[in-house]
Amino acid sequence: MLSLMIVDDSNIIRRKIERCNYTDQFHVVASAGNGAEAVALFKKTRPQVVTMDLTMPEMDGIACIQQLIALDPSLRILVISALSDKATGIEALKKGARGFLCKPFSDQQLLDALTELTED
């Protein structure tokens, strides 16, 4: 079972991701509302997988991805963003994210994206 941290400034999205049926593949160890909180929680919980929003207060997703990858280069990050802005998604992937999922998403889309992320 892989440990998962959810990073999103929306409570609704965090709850949606937490409630997704992970079929015992993932165990949520932390949930953060912004990048700064995510980095602090990451150091304590060391999740193997992270879902990352890009637009957040205090520290955005791109900056957070850079810091998390610096701490753990093998970390698997799935960007989940409403941004239709492809450039930002590509930037996130260049910084070390391994997947991208657009909001809104279904539980199945989330599960598929997370599964794909952890198969490599």
Backbone bond lengths (Angstrom), bond angles and torsions (degrees), N, CA, C in turn:
res aa  C-N    CA-C-N  psi(-1)  N-CA   C-N-CA  omega(-1)  CA-C   N-CA-C  phi
1 M - - - 1.459 - - 1.528 109.19 -
2 L 1.333 115.67 134.28 1.461 120.58 -177.94 1.521 110.77 -97.23
3 S 1.326 115.60 140.93 1.461 119.94 177.99 1.525 109.26 -83.82
4 L 1.333 115.47 140.88 1.456 122.02 -173.57 1.524 111.28 -128.60
5 M 1.344 116.15 135.51 1.460 121.26 172.18 1.528 107.48 -115.92
6 I 1.327 115.69 135.16 1.457 122.10 -179.66 1.530 108.27 -105.91
7 V 1.342 116.41 126.35 1.454 120.88 179.66 1.530 108.96 -123.99
8 D 1.338 115.75 111.89 1.467 120.79 179.51 1.522 107.25 -162.66
9 D 1.330 117.43 139.68 1.467 119.00 179.68 1.530 112.38 -78.95
10 S 1.337 116.89 -8.26 1.456 120.67 177.42 1.526 110.99 -95.14
11 N 1.337 115.30 119.70 1.465 121.54 176.32 1.516 110.96 -57.35
12 I 1.334 115.76 -39.88 1.469 121.88 -177.14 1.522 110.18 -61.98
13 I 1.326 116.37 -46.27 1.469 120.23 179.83 1.528 110.53 -66.51
14 R 1.331 117.09 -42.21 1.485 119.23 178.50 1.526 110.53 -58.51
15 R 1.332 116.62 -44.65 1.477 120.87 179.41 1.538 110.45 -63.80
16 K 1.330 116.46 -41.54 1.463 120.70 -179.41 1.532 110.20 -60.72
17 I 1.325 116.25 -43.78 1.464 120.17 179.70 1.529 110.08 -67.46
18 E 1.338 116.71 -41.48 1.474 120.68 178.74 1.525 111.61 -60.94
19 R 1.335 115.79 -38.15 1.474 120.46 -176.14 1.515 114.08 -79.22
20 C 1.327 116.54 -14.11 1.455 119.51 -177.81 1.529 109.77 -57.15
21 N 1.311 116.44 141.25 1.460 120.66 -178.71 1.530 109.81 -78.29
22 Y 1.314 116.41 102.97 1.460 120.76 -175.61 1.516 114.36 -87.02
23 T 1.328 116.58 4.55 1.467 120.78 -179.46 1.534 111.99 42.72
24 D 1.301 116.00 47.46 1.468 122.97 176.40 1.531 114.61 61.39
25 Q 1.339 117.09 16.57 1.465 119.08 178.05 1.525 110.94 -85.82
26 F 1.341 115.57 -32.62 1.458 120.49 -173.98 1.513 111.71 -128.49
27 H 1.321 114.10 147.28 1.456 121.57 178.35 1.528 106.34 -129.12
28 V 1.347 117.35 117.58 1.460 120.85 -177.87 1.533 109.84 -73.77
29 V 1.327 115.86 118.87 1.467 120.60 -178.69 1.525 112.36 -105.52
30 A 1.345 117.33 -17.48 1.458 120.35 -179.03 1.515 110.39 -159.34
31 S 1.330 114.74 155.42 1.453 121.79 178.88 1.522 107.42 -143.31
32 A 1.343 117.02 124.71 1.460 121.04 -175.24 1.518 111.66 -124.97
33 G 1.335 116.18 148.20 1.454 121.97 -178.51 1.517 114.22 -95.52
34 N 1.338 116.50 -9.58 1.465 119.76 175.88 1.526 109.45 -158.60
35 G 1.323 115.94 171.71 1.456 121.16 -175.70 1.517 114.57 -62.64
36 A 1.341 116.41 -39.52 1.466 120.23 -179.12 1.532 110.57 -62.77
37 E 1.323 115.31 -44.64 1.468 121.78 177.79 1.533 109.71 -63.20
38 A 1.328 115.76 -39.72 1.465 121.19 -179.02 1.527 111.67 -61.70
39 V 1.335 116.94 -43.54 1.466 120.67 -179.57 1.533 110.16 -63.69
40 A 1.330 116.59 -43.20 1.475 120.68 178.58 1.529 110.93 -62.89
41 L 1.329 116.81 -44.92 1.469 121.00 179.86 1.522 111.20 -67.66
42 F 1.328 116.55 -36.57 1.461 120.51 179.34 1.525 110.53 -59.15
43 K 1.320 116.54 -43.65 1.472 121.13 -178.64 1.525 111.28 -62.03
44 K 1.344 116.30 -31.20 1.470 120.38 -179.99 1.523 112.81 -82.92
45 T 1.350 116.67 -39.32 1.466 119.84 -169.64 1.525 114.69 -104.56
46 R 1.340 116.94 -21.38 1.472 122.43 179.57 1.531 114.07 47.40
47 P 1.339 117.95 57.31 1.467 119.67 177.99 1.527 110.95 -66.71
48 Q 1.325 115.74 156.21 1.475 120.92 178.76 1.525 111.23 -89.78
49 V 1.342 115.28 -24.35 1.455 121.30 -177.37 1.530 108.48 -132.60
50 V 1.340 116.24 141.79 1.470 121.21 178.86 1.523 109.52 -133.09
51 T 1.341 116.36 134.16 1.465 119.17 168.64 1.519 105.24 -98.74
52 M 1.348 116.85 133.21 1.455 121.53 -170.22 1.521 113.02 -129.81
53 D 1.338 115.41 121.84 1.458 120.31 170.80 1.530 106.57 -79.37
54 L 1.325 117.75 156.64 1.468 119.52 179.79 1.520 113.36 -98.78
55 T 1.324 116.73 -37.04 1.462 120.46 -176.37 1.522 109.75 -99.54
56 M 1.341 116.29 103.97 1.465 121.55 -178.43 1.522 109.22 -144.13
57 P 1.339 116.99 156.68 1.470 120.18 175.82 1.539 110.94 -73.49
58 E 1.296 116.74 166.24 1.479 125.60 177.46 1.523 114.26 68.25
59 M 1.316 117.11 -61.31 1.469 120.61 175.98 1.515 107.12 -142.16
60 D 1.328 117.33 124.29 1.463 119.02 -178.48 1.530 111.29 -78.47
61 G 1.317 114.99 174.70 1.460 120.94 -175.77 1.517 114.23 -63.10
62 I 1.340 117.00 -38.26 1.467 120.52 -179.03 1.529 110.09 -62.10
63 A 1.329 116.85 -49.19 1.471 121.37 179.32 1.520 110.99 -62.42
64 C 1.323 115.96 -39.65 1.462 121.09 -179.82 1.530 110.69 -65.92
65 I 1.340 116.62 -43.24 1.472 120.63 178.28 1.534 109.66 -57.69
66 Q 1.330 116.66 -45.53 1.468 120.81 -179.96 1.530 110.94 -58.15
67 Q 1.323 116.46 -45.27 1.470 120.17 -178.81 1.528 112.33 -67.50
68 L 1.342 116.45 -41.67 1.468 119.88 -178.99 1.530 110.97 -67.21
69 I 1.322 116.85 -41.83 1.470 120.64 179.78 1.533 109.92 -66.15
70 A 1.335 116.87 -33.51 1.466 120.45 176.62 1.536 110.08 -64.41
71 L 1.336 116.44 -35.27 1.465 121.38 179.31 1.528 111.61 -76.89
72 D 1.333 116.40 -35.39 1.465 121.39 -176.95 1.533 109.80 -149.08
73 P 1.346 116.62 93.31 1.468 120.45 -177.70 1.534 114.58 -60.95
74 S 1.325 117.60 -19.93 1.469 119.97 -179.06 1.531 112.35 -90.15
75 L 1.330 116.79 0.13 1.463 121.25 -178.60 1.527 111.05 -61.08
76 R 1.335 115.28 137.29 1.465 120.29 177.97 1.521 108.68 -101.43
77 I 1.327 115.91 117.48 1.462 121.11 -177.60 1.519 110.30 -115.95
78 L 1.333 114.60 127.31 1.459 121.35 174.51 1.520 107.73 -107.07
79 V 1.329 116.72 115.54 1.462 120.87 177.30 1.524 108.19 -78.96
80 I 1.344 115.83 129.09 1.457 121.15 176.15 1.518 106.00 -122.88
81 S 1.330 116.22 109.34 1.451 118.92 -173.67 1.517 112.45 -144.11
82 A 1.321 115.06 150.69 1.458 121.06 177.06 1.524 110.32 -84.80
83 L 1.296 116.37 -7.31 1.454 120.00 -176.74 1.517 110.99 -62.20
84 S 1.316 115.00 122.07 1.454 118.56 174.31 1.527 107.60 -83.96
85 D 1.344 114.23 -3.29 1.455 122.00 179.79 1.528 110.70 -72.55
86 K 1.315 115.20 100.13 1.460 120.68 -176.89 1.530 112.27 -62.76
87 A 1.336 116.80 -33.64 1.468 120.60 -177.66 1.532 111.30 -59.02
88 T 1.326 116.70 -39.89 1.461 120.26 -179.74 1.523 110.59 -67.60
89 G 1.317 116.00 -39.39 1.468 120.91 176.99 1.519 111.38 -63.16
90 I 1.320 115.57 -41.89 1.469 120.49 178.96 1.526 109.82 -65.63
91 E 1.333 116.07 -40.58 1.471 121.76 176.72 1.529 110.47 -58.30
92 A 1.338 116.16 -44.44 1.469 121.46 179.11 1.528 110.39 -60.84
93 L 1.332 116.29 -41.69 1.471 120.48 179.92 1.534 110.56 -67.36
94 K 1.314 117.15 -36.92 1.472 120.84 177.26 1.527 111.09 -64.49
95 K 1.333 116.26 -34.52 1.467 121.03 -178.72 1.523 112.68 -77.90
96 G 1.343 116.65 -9.53 1.460 118.12 175.94 1.513 116.98 130.28
97 A 1.349 117.64 -7.66 1.470 119.05 175.69 1.524 107.78 -65.18
98 R 1.326 116.56 151.56 1.468 119.94 -176.55 1.513 114.41 -112.56
99 G 1.329 116.50 -3.99 1.453 119.27 179.96 1.510 110.96 -159.29
100 F 1.333 115.87 164.78 1.466 121.05 -178.56 1.519 108.98 -141.38
101 L 1.328 115.93 131.33 1.468 121.67 178.21 1.519 107.41 -130.71
102 C 1.325 117.00 129.18 1.462 121.19 -178.91 1.526 111.16 -86.56
103 K 1.343 115.31 140.30 1.458 120.80 170.88 1.525 106.82 -85.45
104 P 1.325 118.78 147.02 1.472 126.49 -7.16 1.522 110.85 -74.59
105 F 1.318 116.10 156.03 1.464 121.28 -179.60 1.519 109.62 -136.51
106 S 1.323 115.64 157.24 1.469 120.32 176.73 1.524 108.49 -93.26
107 D 1.319 116.73 163.81 1.467 121.04 176.48 1.526 110.16 -56.42
108 Q 1.335 115.66 -40.09 1.462 119.93 -178.60 1.527 111.48 -65.73
109 Q 1.329 116.67 -41.73 1.474 120.23 177.80 1.533 110.35 -61.87
110 L 1.330 116.23 -40.95 1.467 120.78 179.08 1.526 110.34 -63.88
111 L 1.316 115.52 -47.33 1.458 120.80 -179.66 1.527 111.05 -61.21
112 D 1.341 115.90 -43.83 1.470 120.32 178.67 1.526 111.17 -61.44
113 A 1.335 116.43 -44.06 1.464 121.18 -178.63 1.530 111.14 -64.83
114 L 1.339 116.38 -42.64 1.469 120.50 179.02 1.528 111.19 -67.20
115 T 1.325 115.90 -39.99 1.464 120.50 179.36 1.535 110.69 -63.29
116 E 1.321 114.96 -45.08 1.464 121.18 179.39 1.534 110.18 -61.16
117 L 1.310 115.46 -39.83 1.467 122.64 -179.46 1.533 112.02 -61.79
118 T 1.311 116.18 -35.45 1.460 120.23 -172.81 1.523 113.27 -98.04
119 E 1.334 117.25 2.18 1.467 119.40 -178.34 1.520 113.29 -85.20
120 D 1.354 116.61 -23.46 1.469 118.66 -175.73 1.523 113.34 -73.01
